Amino acid sequence: MKKQELRKTYKTLRKSLNAEQIEEYSLAIANQLLRLDIWDFEFYHLFLPIKEQHEINTEYILNILAGKDKNVVISKSNFEDRSMKHYLLTDTTTIRKNSYNIPEPVGGIEIATSQLEVVFIPLLAFDKTGNRIGYGKGFYDRFLASCKPETLKIGLSFFDAETEVFDVSDEDIGLDYCVTPEKIYRFN
């Protein structure tokens, strides 16, 4: 299937999930993450969910990270050049939704991408070889391309892998893992 078809299909699938399912699946994904050997790092990048898009509730992951006393980094998007700046999430961080309903920090302590060791990635779909499909704006491809090669890239999905994504480009950055409520996919 091509990316556009997959985006449409998975947006529809996510919209069909009710609030109870989203919470149940989000908790299951967080519990699956505990099975991975990823908890000895210091800086973890986490996305805050767009509730209107029925994204995974990352609060469960945030609680795990806080319990392990890790540094959590969140992003602010620049829609003019499709870049992202990253900020340390602290008790005093003010979060506001932008015009696309993305919760973002107003400001704070900026963190360089070179400091990030694990990145949890929102996505609509992924395939069995680690290709991922987001909303199509390229924010995460640019962001991930600027990370160190050894930075762990972990997709989070309510749904299982597609067999294959047919129109992958050279700019697409693949995943190291993708975690669903039922399974951990390992790539590379």
Contacts in CASP RR format, 6 or more apart in sequence:
PFRMAT RR
TARGET T0000
AUTHOR 0000-0000-0000
METHOD contacts of the structure
MODEL  1
MKKQELRKTYKTLRKSLNAEQIEEYSLAIANQLLRLDIWDFEFYHLFLPI
KEQHEINTEYILNILAGKDKNVVISKSNFEDRSMKHYLLTDTTTIRKNSY
NIPEPVGGIEIATSQLEVVFIPLLAFDKTGNRIGYGKGFYDRFLASCKPE
TLKIGLSFFDAETEVFDVSDEDIGLDYCVTPEKIYRFN
1 9 0 8 1.000
1 162 0 8 1.000
1 165 0 8 1.000
1 166 0 8 1.000
2 165 0 8 1.000
2 166 0 8 1.000
2 167 0 8 1.000
3 133 0 8 1.000
3 136 0 8 1.000
3 165 0 8 1.000
3 167 0 8 1.000
6 124 0 8 1.000
6 125 0 8 1.000
6 133 0 8 1.000
6 162 0 8 1.000
6 165 0 8 1.000
7 124 0 8 1.000
7 125 0 8 1.000
7 133 0 8 1.000
7 134 0 8 1.000
7 135 0 8 1.000
7 136 0 8 1.000
9 125 0 8 1.000
10 124 0 8 1.000
10 125 0 8 1.000
10 133 0 8 1.000
10 159 0 8 1.000
11 53 0 8 1.000
11 124 0 8 1.000
13 158 0 8 1.000
13 159 0 8 1.000
14 53 0 8 1.000
14 54 0 8 1.000
14 55 0 8 1.000
14 124 0 8 1.000
14 158 0 8 1.000
15 54 0 8 1.000
17 25 0 8 1.000
17 54 0 8 1.000
17 158 0 8 1.000
22 54 0 8 1.000
22 56 0 8 1.000
22 57 0 8 1.000
22 158 0 8 1.000
23 57 0 8 1.000
24 181 0 8 1.000
25 56 0 8 1.000
25 158 0 8 1.000
25 181 0 8 1.000
26 56 0 8 1.000
26 57 0 8 1.000
26 58 0 8 1.000
26 59 0 8 1.000
26 60 0 8 1.000
27 60 0 8 1.000
28 181 0 8 1.000
28 182 0 8 1.000
29 56 0 8 1.000
29 60 0 8 1.000
29 61 0 8 1.000
29 156 0 8 1.000
29 158 0 8 1.000
29 179 0 8 1.000
29 180 0 8 1.000
29 181 0 8 1.000
30 60 0 8 1.000
30 61 0 8 1.000
30 63 0 8 1.000
30 64 0 8 1.000
32 179 0 8 1.000
32 180 0 8 1.000
32 181 0 8 1.000
32 183 0 8 1.000
32 184 0 8 1.000
33 61 0 8 1.000
33 64 0 8 1.000
33 154 0 8 1.000
33 179 0 8 1.000
34 64 0 8 1.000
35 184 0 8 1.000
36 154 0 8 1.000
36 177 0 8 1.000
36 179 0 8 1.000
36 184 0 8 1.000
38 118 0 8 1.000
38 152 0 8 1.000
38 154 0 8 1.000
39 68 0 8 1.000
39 70 0 8 1.000
41 70 0 8 1.000
41 117 0 8 1.000
41 118 0 8 1.000
41 152 0 8 1.000
42 70 0 8 1.000
42 71 0 8 1.000
42 117 0 8 1.000
43 70 0 8 1.000
43 71 0 8 1.000
43 73 0 8 1.000
43 111 0 8 1.000
43 115 0 8 1.000
43 116 0 8 1.000
43 117 0 8 1.000
43 118 0 8 1.000
44 65 0 8 1.000
44 70 0 8 1.000
44 71 0 8 1.000
44 72 0 8 1.000
44 73 0 8 1.000
44 116 0 8 1.000
44 117 0 8 1.000
44 118 0 8 1.000
44 119 0 8 1.000
44 120 0 8 1.000
45 72 0 8 1.000
45 73 0 8 1.000
45 74 0 8 1.000
45 75 0 8 1.000
45 86 0 8 1.000
45 116 0 8 1.000
45 118 0 8 1.000
45 119 0 8 1.000
45 120 0 8 1.000
46 58 0 8 1.000
46 61 0 8 1.000
46 62 0 8 1.000
46 65 0 8 1.000
46 72 0 8 1.000
46 73 0 8 1.000
46 74 0 8 1.000
46 89 0 8 1.000
46 120 0 8 1.000
47 55 0 8 1.000
47 58 0 8 1.000
47 74 0 8 1.000
47 75 0 8 1.000
47 120 0 8 1.000
47 121 0 8 1.000
47 122 0 8 1.000
48 58 0 8 1.000
48 74 0 8 1.000
48 95 0 8 1.000
48 102 0 8 1.000
48 103 0 8 1.000
48 104 0 8 1.000
49 55 0 8 1.000
49 56 0 8 1.000
49 57 0 8 1.000
49 58 0 8 1.000
49 103 0 8 1.000
49 122 0 8 1.000
50 100 0 8 1.000
50 101 0 8 1.000
50 102 0 8 1.000
50 103 0 8 1.000
51 101 0 8 1.000
52 101 0 8 1.000
53 101 0 8 1.000
55 122 0 8 1.000
56 122 0 8 1.000
56 156 0 8 1.000
56 157 0 8 1.000
56 158 0 8 1.000
58 120 0 8 1.000
58 156 0 8 1.000
61 120 0 8 1.000
62 72 0 8 1.000
62 89 0 8 1.000
65 72 0 8 1.000
66 72 0 8 1.000
71 88 0 8 1.000
71 111 0 8 1.000
72 88 0 8 1.000
72 89 0 8 1.000
73 86 0 8 1.000
73 87 0 8 1.000
73 88 0 8 1.000
73 89 0 8 1.000
73 111 0 8 1.000
73 115 0 8 1.000
73 116 0 8 1.000
74 86 0 8 1.000
74 87 0 8 1.000
74 89 0 8 1.000
74 93 0 8 1.000
74 104 0 8 1.000
74 105 0 8 1.000
75 84 0 8 1.000
75 85 0 8 1.000
75 86 0 8 1.000
75 87 0 8 1.000
75 104 0 8 1.000
75 105 0 8 1.000
75 143 0 8 1.000
76 84 0 8 1.000
76 85 0 8 1.000
76 86 0 8 1.000
76 87 0 8 1.000
76 104 0 8 1.000
76 105 0 8 1.000
76 107 0 8 1.000
77 83 0 8 1.000
77 84 0 8 1.000
77 98 0 8 1.000
77 100 0 8 1.000
77 102 0 8 1.000
77 104 0 8 1.000
77 139 0 8 1.000
78 84 0 8 1.000
78 85 0 8 1.000
79 100 0 8 1.000
82 137 0 8 1.000
82 138 0 8 1.000
82 139 0 8 1.000
82 142 0 8 1.000
83 139 0 8 1.000
83 142 0 8 1.000
83 143 0 8 1.000
84 139 0 8 1.000
84 142 0 8 1.000
84 143 0 8 1.000
85 110 0 8 1.000
86 110 0 8 1.000
86 111 0 8 1.000
86 112 0 8 1.000
86 113 0 8 1.000
86 116 0 8 1.000
87 93 0 8 1.000
87 105 0 8 1.000
87 107 0 8 1.000
87 108 0 8 1.000
87 109 0 8 1.000
87 110 0 8 1.000
87 111 0 8 1.000
88 108 0 8 1.000
88 109 0 8 1.000
88 110 0 8 1.000
88 111 0 8 1.000
89 105 0 8 1.000
90 108 0 8 1.000
90 109 0 8 1.000
93 105 0 8 1.000
93 106 0 8 1.000
93 107 0 8 1.000
93 108 0 8 1.000
94 105 0 8 1.000
94 106 0 8 1.000
94 107 0 8 1.000
95 103 0 8 1.000
95 104 0 8 1.000
95 105 0 8 1.000
95 106 0 8 1.000
96 103 0 8 1.000
96 104 0 8 1.000
96 106 0 8 1.000
97 103 0 8 1.000
97 104 0 8 1.000
98 104 0 8 1.000
113 143 0 8 1.000
113 146 0 8 1.000
113 147 0 8 1.000
113 148 0 8 1.000
114 147 0 8 1.000
114 148 0 8 1.000
116 147 0 8 1.000
116 148 0 8 1.000
116 151 0 8 1.000
117 150 0 8 1.000
117 151 0 8 1.000
117 152 0 8 1.000
118 151 0 8 1.000
118 152 0 8 1.000
118 154 0 8 1.000
119 143 0 8 1.000
119 144 0 8 1.000
119 147 0 8 1.000
119 151 0 8 1.000
119 152 0 8 1.000
119 153 0 8 1.000
119 154 0 8 1.000
120 154 0 8 1.000
120 155 0 8 1.000
120 156 0 8 1.000
121 132 0 8 1.000
121 140 0 8 1.000
121 144 0 8 1.000
121 153 0 8 1.000
121 154 0 8 1.000
121 155 0 8 1.000
121 156 0 8 1.000
121 175 0 8 1.000
122 134 0 8 1.000
122 140 0 8 1.000
122 155 0 8 1.000
122 156 0 8 1.000
123 132 0 8 1.000
123 133 0 8 1.000
123 134 0 8 1.000
123 155 0 8 1.000
123 156 0 8 1.000
123 157 0 8 1.000
123 178 0 8 1.000
124 133 0 8 1.000
124 134 0 8 1.000
124 135 0 8 1.000
125 132 0 8 1.000
125 133 0 8 1.000
125 134 0 8 1.000
125 157 0 8 1.000
125 159 0 8 1.000
125 162 0 8 1.000
125 165 0 8 1.000
126 132 0 8 1.000
126 133 0 8 1.000
126 155 0 8 1.000
126 157 0 8 1.000
126 161 0 8 1.000
126 162 0 8 1.000
126 165 0 8 1.000
126 175 0 8 1.000
126 178 0 8 1.000
126 185 0 8 1.000
127 161 0 8 1.000
127 162 0 8 1.000
127 163 0 8 1.000
127 164 0 8 1.000
127 165 0 8 1.000
128 161 0 8 1.000
128 162 0 8 1.000
128 163 0 8 1.000
128 164 0 8 1.000
128 185 0 8 1.000
129 164 0 8 1.000
129 187 0 8 1.000
130 161 0 8 1.000
130 174 0 8 1.000
130 175 0 8 1.000
130 178 0 8 1.000
130 185 0 8 1.000
130 187 0 8 1.000
131 165 0 8 1.000
131 168 0 8 1.000
131 172 0 8 1.000
131 174 0 8 1.000
131 175 0 8 1.000
132 155 0 8 1.000
132 172 0 8 1.000
132 174 0 8 1.000
132 175 0 8 1.000
132 178 0 8 1.000
133 165 0 8 1.000
134 140 0 8 1.000
138 171 0 8 1.000
140 173 0 8 1.000
141 171 0 8 1.000
141 172 0 8 1.000
141 173 0 8 1.000
144 151 0 8 1.000
144 153 0 8 1.000
144 173 0 8 1.000
144 174 0 8 1.000
145 171 0 8 1.000
145 173 0 8 1.000
147 153 0 8 1.000
152 176 0 8 1.000
152 177 0 8 1.000
153 173 0 8 1.000
153 174 0 8 1.000
153 175 0 8 1.000
153 176 0 8 1.000
153 177 0 8 1.000
154 175 0 8 1.000
154 176 0 8 1.000
154 177 0 8 1.000
154 178 0 8 1.000
154 179 0 8 1.000
155 175 0 8 1.000
155 177 0 8 1.000
155 178 0 8 1.000
155 179 0 8 1.000
156 178 0 8 1.000
156 179 0 8 1.000
157 178 0 8 1.000
157 179 0 8 1.000
157 180 0 8 1.000
158 180 0 8 1.000
158 181 0 8 1.000
159 180 0 8 1.000
160 180 0 8 1.000
160 182 0 8 1.000
160 183 0 8 1.000
161 178 0 8 1.000
161 185 0 8 1.000
174 187 0 8 1.000
175 185 0 8 1.000
175 187 0 8 1.000
176 186 0 8 1.000
176 187 0 8 1.000
176 188 0 8 1.000
177 184 0 8 1.000
177 185 0 8 1.000
177 186 0 8 1.000
177 187 0 8 1.000
178 184 0 8 1.000
178 185 0 8 1.000
178 187 0 8 1.000
179 185 0 8 1.000
END
